[in-house]
Structure formats: structure tokens, C-alpha cells
Amino acid sequence: MNWILNRPKLVILFFIMLTAIGAISFSQMPQREIPEFAPPIGQITTAFPGATSEAVEQQVTNQIEDVLGQFDEIEQYESVSAPSISLITVELDESVGNVESVWNDISQSMNQAAAGFPDNTLEPELDTNLGDQGLATYQITYDDDVSIEVLQEAIETYASDISGLTDIIGLDVQGALEKEIFVTLDAEAMEDAEISFGQVIGILDGENDTAPIGEWQDDRGTYPINLDTYSSVDAYNQLPVGVDEEGEMIRLADVGTMEETYKQREETVQYNGEQALSLTFTLRSGSSVPAAQNELDRFVEQLEGDLPEGAEMELLYTQAELVSELFIDLALSFAFAVLAVLIVCSLGLRIGTALSVAMAVPISLSIGSIALTFFNVDLNQISLIAYILVLAILVDDAIVVNDNIERQLREGKAPKEAARKGTREVLVSVITSTIIVVFTFFPILFLPGGAGEFIRPLPVVVISAIIASTLVGLIASQFTGCGRNNVNHRRKKRGQLEF
């Protein structure tokens, strides 16, 4: 205590630095509507074109379920076999540590099992990014004279540029026409080239078969090795399908054509009574909503300028508006808390003491925010609720310490002695109350699974702010109380000498 009271400038500098660092950390934290968490859930999608539900279940779904049954890390899975497609939702046990490694092993096993699927079955796709959050949704309305193909081409041109954005990871379009590949074969040309339909179909299926030819293992896991395949219609038209009598290569374009067309539309989107396309942009993991929305606004402005005449783009929903409302609520709660502290404390304490107690609120919140970065906590509904919740607790330690210092002064002790003795008398009580609050919220940190990840910002914010308020109450409060009353003490002495 004497060390603190004898070095006032160093103490002031120390708390100014911590408060500044905390304020900077708070301002740079990512902002989003809800906490970011990755539930241990994945979906396996396998397309089996033209197959009935029974065929899909017997020849695809059951084989994948046999593979999944070999993994002890899987808590449960549910499957749906529909015409032409198999959907399996997989949930891992919440106790699994390295989730990515398990997903990688499951994907590898599925690729190996795919070798036993029917020839026209596509390779299973495992999607584990089911927790990605949508940033904003836009509606593009268009007139009857607007070509939907031209409109989609404009959107697809910009969709390919999404990877160049920092905070946007994907774009989902609803109400659009779905592309399909049509292959038309010339019977006479095939007869002249002595090539059968089965031969061409077999070559195309073989080119579409992306089963890995091997695997690569390292300390982080096992990775499949795949060969490059054709990725465009023009490239497929140059695919070799045979050799003529002179040894010249016969390509697909010599016996037929492959072209890209659109399927008949299966779903439509209406917005304000007009036909529309719905565009949903997905937020990249770890990104801040306001920064992402600013980036998206520039992207959308360019897209809107290149839309065909008769098409208009309008914002339907954005997280940025909700996040802005959350921070306005936090600012109002913060201002109300400081004002309430001043009013209530001034009823039982002196104005100077009430001001020093009120100062403990912003200082404690700023210092407590330093720890949030190390726990990957961002600003969201849960963390902001925690901030509002802890506002009522932050001033307890400062009130107790300041009130006891005031009592020592009323008993006639010098300011330094009053600060030293007043703090020492309540030291154990203040620390004990802090430990009780910390250990009340501490078990929440270890809640398993997605629920634990979702609620984790609450205990982190409360614990860090409470510990910070204890430091402010025990160190800063006795220093400010001593400094303030030291001035009054000198004034009183001067008055006695003049008398």
C-alpha cells in the first residue's frame, strides 16, 4: 500500500495505459449479431441421377451408413433417401477434441466407399460449414422483358469475384434457373467412327469420377490425392473418345456436342408482387459485421450498376442494422449506469467520492476488455448482455473501499494513513467477494458442445470485468481518495494556521 501511495504518477500512468489499451481492444473487436460457433454437425449429399428412393437407399445410403458406423466419434446420424439424392446429417460427440481431423477421416472413408456406388452416382459431398452466418439479403426484381439468363450471367460474373473480398465468403441465389449439361450424339458419325454409345458414356463417367488415386498423411491428418478433371463444356468437347483407322484422335465434338442449358425452373421468388431473385451473402468466419457491410456496399453498388435495364436491387435484411441497435442499447445502458451511480452515491457519499466511484465503471470495462481478445470473444448479443449485467456489480468494490477510507478520515487520520488502513481493513472481504463471483460464472466456461461455445462470452466478460473492478477498487480508489482528501487536509491546515 505504501508503494502505491508514494508513487502517484506511476499509478496514474499505469491505469491510463491499461484503460487506453482496453479501449483500443474494445473498438477493434469483431461485431456480429450472435456468437460465432461451429456446431459439430455435417451433411453428406450424394446425387444418384434417375434413381428411385428405394435404389438410392439400398445402393448409396446404406453403404454410407456402414462407413459412418465405424466411427466412435459420431453421436448420431439421420438419413433421407429421395429420388436421385441421398442426404445424411451427421452429429459428432460433443467431447471430440480435433473435430477437423474426424471430418477429414470421414470424408476419406466416404471417397473410398464411393468406388462401390453405381457408375452414374456422383461423389459424396461433406458440408461441415453449417454454422456460417448470413450477412445480408438483397432482392433483385425484374420486368417481364428482362432475360433471366442475361440477369443470371451478370450475377454469376460477380459471384466469381466473391473470393477476392476480405469479409464475404459466399453468395447464395434463390429463384434462379439451374444449369444442366446436354450431350447430343450423332448416330451416323459414331457408326462411321465405330464408336458405341456405351463407350462415350463410359468415358464421360470416367472423367466425372473424382475418386482419389491415393492419400497423403502428415501430423495434421490424412488428405486425398485427386487428379485434375475437365471443368468446362469447351474442354469436354475436346475429350478423346476413340481413335480412327489412321490413328487420329476422335474427340467428342467429332461425334456429337456438349452444351450448357438451363433446367425448367422449380422455384420462384416474389418480392412486393414482382418476380425476383434473392441474393444472400455469407459472412466470413472471424469478420466484423460493420466492416463486412461496408465492403459489401461497394460490391453491391458495382453489381447494381451492371444489371440489365428493368432490374432493380433492394436491401431486404442486414446484420449491420441489428448490430448497430445493440451498440446503441449498450451506450444508453452505460450512460444510465454512470448517471445512476452518481445519483445514488451522492446520497450517501461526498460528491468527490461519488465521482471516483463512477469513474470505476468505464475504467473497469476498458481494462476487462483486454482479456477478451485472448479468448476469441467478439461483440455480440451475449457479450453485450454480459456488459449490461456486470454494470451493476462493477462499483461495489470501489464503494466499499472509498467508504472505509472516508470513515478513517472522519476519525481524524491523515489522508495517506486513512487510505492505507481503510483499504487494508476491507482487503480480504473485497477479494473474497470477487472470488465468489468469479467461481459462480467459472463453470460456464467449460460447458461442452455448441451450447458452450454460444454462451462462453457471458462468463468471460463478467469474470474479466469483475477482476478489473477489484484492481480498480483496491488500487485506484485508495489513490484517488488519498489524493482528493490530501488537498482538503492541506486546506484545513492552512485555515487553522490563519486562525
N, C-alpha and C positions, 0 to 999 in steps of 0.2 A: 504493500500500500504506500509506504514512504517513497518507494522508487517512482511510482506513478505521480504522486503529488509533487515531487521535487523536479519532475521533467515535463512541465505542462506543454511546451512547444512540441516536443516529440510525440506526446499523446495526441495532440490536435492533428499533427501531420499524419500520424498512423491512421486515425479514423477517417480523415479526409481522403486518404489514398484508398482505403478499403471501400468507402462509400462510392468513390468515383469508379473503381473497378467493378463494383456491383452494379452500378447504374449502366455502365457500358455493356456488361454481360446481359443485363435485362433487355436493353434496347436491341441487342443483336441476336436474341433467341428466336428460333423459328416460331411463327404464329400459325395456328390452324384451329379448326373448329373442335375436333376431338383428338385425343392422344393417338399417336401413330403406334400401331402394334401389328404384329404378323401372326395371325392365328395358325396353328399347326394343321391346316386343312388344305387339301389339294383336290383337284378334279381331273380325272382321266377321261379323255374324249377319244373315241375310236370310231372312225367312219367306215361303214361297210355298205357301199352304194348298191341299191337294188335289193338288199336282203330283207326278209321279213323279220318281225320281232323275235320269233322262235329261232330263226337261223342266227341272228345276232347274239342271242343269249347262249346258245349251245356252242357256237364256233368262236366267239370272241369274249363275251363277258365272263363265262365260266373259266376260261383259260387265264384271264387276268386275275380273277378271284383266287385261283390256285396259287398264282405268284404272290399275291398280297398275303395269303395265309401263312407264308413262310417268314414273315416279319413280325417279331415280337413287339416292335415299337409301335405297331398300328393298334390303336384303341378300338376302332370300328370302321366299317365301310358300308356304304349303301349303293346299290346299282339299279339302273333303269335301262332296260333294253327296249328300244323303239325301232321302228322301221328305218334301216340304213344307218343307225347310230347306237353306240353304247356309251352310257355316262355312268361313271363310278366316282362317288365322293368319298375321300379317304381322310380320316382324322387320326392324327398321331397322339400317342400318350403324352400328357402334359409334363411328365417327368423326363422326356427326351431332352438331352443337352444339345448336341450338334444336329439340329433339325436339317440343315442343308445337306449334310452328309447322308442322312437317311433318305431324303428325297432323291439324291443322286443315285443311291443304290437301287431304289425302287424303279427309277427311270431306266437304269441299265438292265435290270431284270426284265422289265416290260419289253425293251427292244429285242432282247434275246428271245422272249416268248413270241414276239411278232412273226418270227420265222415260220411258226406253225399255223398262222392265220391263213384263210383263203387268199388266193392270188390277188383279187381286186380289193382287198382290205387295206386301208391306209394305216400308216404307222400311228400307234397311240401317242397322244399328246398330254403331257402332265403340266397343269397350270397350278402353281403354288402362290401366285400373286393375287389372291382373292381379297386381301386386305387393303389394296390400293384405294385411295380416296379420290373421288371426283372433285375437280376444282371448280369448273363452271360448265353450264349447259346453254347452248345457243340454238335458236330455231331459225332456219332459213326457209322462208316462204317464197313461193314462185308461182307465176301465172301459167295458164294452160299452154301458152305459146312458147314457154321456155322448155328446151330439150333437157330431159332429166339426165341423159348421157353426157351432154356438154357440162351440165352443172356438177355431176359427179367427177368428171375429169378435172375440173378446176379444184374441187375439194381434194382429190387424190394427189394432185400436184403439190399442194401444200402439206398434205398428210405425210408425204415422204420427207418433208423438211422438219418434222417434229423432233427428230433425233438431234437436230442442231440447237434446240432450245435447252436452256440450263435447268429449268424447273418443271418442264412438262414432259411426261414420259409416253403418253399415248393419246390417240383420238379414236373415239367410237362413234360411228354414224348409224343412226336408225332411220328406217324408211327408205333406204337406198336400194337400188337394183343390185342383185347378187350376180357376180360374173360366173360364167361357166365356159368350159373348153369343148368345142365341137370338132370332131375329126371326121372328115369325109374321104372315103377311099374310092378310087376309080377301078372298077372291076376289070375293065379291058386292059388298063395299064398294068395291073397286078398280074393278070394272066400272061401278058407278054413278058413280064419280068420274072415269071414263075415264082411269085411270092404269094403266100396264102394269107387270109385274114388273121388266122391264129398266130402266124409268125409276126405280123405287125403288132397285134395286141400284146403278144408276149414281150416284144422289145420295148413297147411303151410301158408296160407294167414293170419290167425290169429296171427301166430308167427311173420310174417313180419310187421304186423300193429303196428307201434310205436307211435300211438296217445297217448298223455299224459293222465294219470289217474287222474291228479289233477294239482294244481298250488301252488306255494309258493310266497308270497308277502312280500316285505320289503320296506324300504325307497328308495332303488335304482331302484325298478321296480318289475315286475311280471315274475316268472320263472316257466316253465312247469316241472312237475314231471313225469319221464318216468321209465318204468320197463326195466330191463336188458333182452336182447334177445340173441338168439344163433348167434354166429359170425363166425363159421367155418363149413365146409362141414362135418367133422367128428362129430361135435356136432349135426348137423341136422340129421345125420343118426341114432342118438340115441334118436331122438324126439319121444315121445309116441304118437301113433296114434289109440290105442284101447286096449281092454282087452279080453283075451281068456276065454273059459269056466271055466278054473281052476283059474281064477283071476290073471293070469300072465300078465305082461305088454307086449304089442305088440309094437315094435318100427319100425321106418321107414325102417331100414335095414332088418327087417324080411319080408317085403312085397315088397321091391324094393331097389334102390340105388340112392344116390345123388352124382354127381361128378362135378368137375370143369373142364371146357374145354375152348377153345378159339373160338370166332366168326371168320367168314371169314373176312379178312382184308378189310376195307372200304377206307383207305387212305394209300398212300406210300410216303416216303421221299427219294429224290435223292440228293446226295452231290458229286460234281465232277464226275458225271456219275455213281456213285456207290450207291447201296441201303444203306439206313442209318436209324438211329433213332436220333431224335432231342431231346436234353435234355435242358430245360430252368429252371434255379434256380431262385427263388424269394427272394428278399431282405427283411429282417425283418424290421418292422417299427422302425425308430429311429437309425438304424445301419449306420455305416460309410462304404462307398464302399471299400476303400483300405483295411481296416481290414477284411471286409467280404470276399474280393477276396483272401486274404492270407489264411483265414480259408478254403475257397472253394478249393484252390490249393492243400492243403493237403488231403482234402476229395477226390478230383478227382484223385490224384495220387494213392490213395489206390484202388479206383474203377477201374482205368485203369489196375492196376496190377492183378485184379481178373477177367478181361474179358476173354472169351474163345479165343483160338488161332484163328487168322484170323479176329479178330475185333480190330479196332483202333479208338482212341478217339482224336478229334481235336477241338480246341477252335475256334468258329465262331465269337463271339461278347462278349465284356465285358464292363461294365460301367467304370471299373477301368482305361482303356486306355483314355476314354473321360475326366474323372476327372483329370487325370494326365496332359492332354493337357491344360485343363482350368487353372490349377495352374501354368503351365509354362508360359501361356499368362499373368496371373496376375503378376508373378515375373518380366517378361520383362516390362510390363507397369509400375510397381512400380519403377524399376531401371531407366527407361526412364524419369519418372516424377521427381525423385530426381535430375537426371542429368540436366533436363530442368530447374528446379528451380534454381540450382546453376549457370547455364549459364546466364539465364535471370536476376536473381537478382544481379549477379556480374556486370552487365552492368550499373545498377542504384544505387547499394548499395556497401558498402565495402565488402571485401571477408569474414571477420568475421561475418558480418550481414547476408550475403548470406548463410553461413554455418548454422547459428542458425535458419534461416527460413527453410532450407532444413530439418533440424532435426525435425521440427514440423510435417512433413509428417508421418514418422514411429511412432512417439510418439502419435500423434492423432489417427492413425489407431489402435494402440495397446490398448489405453485407451478406445476407442469407442467399441472395440470388447468385453469388459467386459459385456456390456448390452445385447449382442446378446443371451447369454445363457438363460437369464430370459425370452426372447420372443420366445424360442424354434426355433431359426433361425440356420440353418446349412449352410455349404458352398456348393453352387450350382451355376448354371449359373446365376440366378437372383442376388444373393448376390455378386457374383464376378463382375458382370456388375456394381452393385452399388458401389463397392470398386473402380473400374476404373473410374466411373463417378465422384466420390467425390474427387479424387486425385487433380483435378484442383481447387477445392474450399478450400482445407484444409489450404493453405498457405496465403489466403487473410488476415486473422486477424493478423497473425504473421508479414506480410509485413507492414501492416498499423501501428501496434504498434512500430515495430523496426524503421520504417522510421520517425515516430514522435519523438522517443527518439533521433535519430540521429540529427534531426533538433534542439532539445533543447540543445544538446551538442555543436552544431555549434554556438549557441547563447551565449555560454560561461558558461552554468550552470554546476554544479558539477554532476558526474555520478548518484548519488542517487536522487538528485533533478530532473535531466533530466528524469530518469526512472519513478519517481513518477508523475511528471507533464505531461510527454508525454503520459503515459497510461491513466491518468485521463481525459485528453482532448478528447481522442477518445473512452472512455469507453461506452458512450451512443450510439455512432454510431456503434461500433462493436456489442454490444448486440442487437441493433435494426436490424442490417443486419442478425444476427443469427436467431432472432425470425421470420423474414420474410421467410428465407429459411426453417426453421422448419415447419412453418404453411403452406408452399407451399406443402410439402410432407405429412403433418399430415393427411389430409382427406383420403389418400390412405390406411391408417391403418384400416379404417372402411368399406372398400369395402366388400360387403356380398358374401357368397357362395364360390364355388371353385375358382372362379377368384380372389377373395380377398385373399384367403389362398395362392394362387400361387404367387401373386405379392407382398405379405406382406414383404418378406425380403428386397426389394428395399427401402421402406421408413424407415425401422428400421435401416438399415446400414447407410443410408445417415444422418438421424437425430442424431444418436448416435455419428457418426464421426464428424459432424458439431459442436455439443455441446462440444465434447472433444477438437476440434481445437480452440474453443473460450477460453476454460480454458487455453490451452497451450499458445495461443496468448496473453492473458491478464496477466497471472501469470509467466509462464516460460520465455516468451520473454523479459519482463521487467527485470527479474532477470539476464538472460544471457547477455542482453545488458548492464546492470549496471555493472556486474562483468567484462565483457570484456573491457569496456571503463574506468573502475576504474583503471585497470592496465595501460592503456595508459595515464590516468590522472596523476598517480604517476610517470611514466617515464618522462612526460613533466615537472612536478615539479622538479624532480631531475636534468633535463637538465638546468632549469632556475637557480637552486642553484649553479651548477657547473660554469655556466657562470658568 
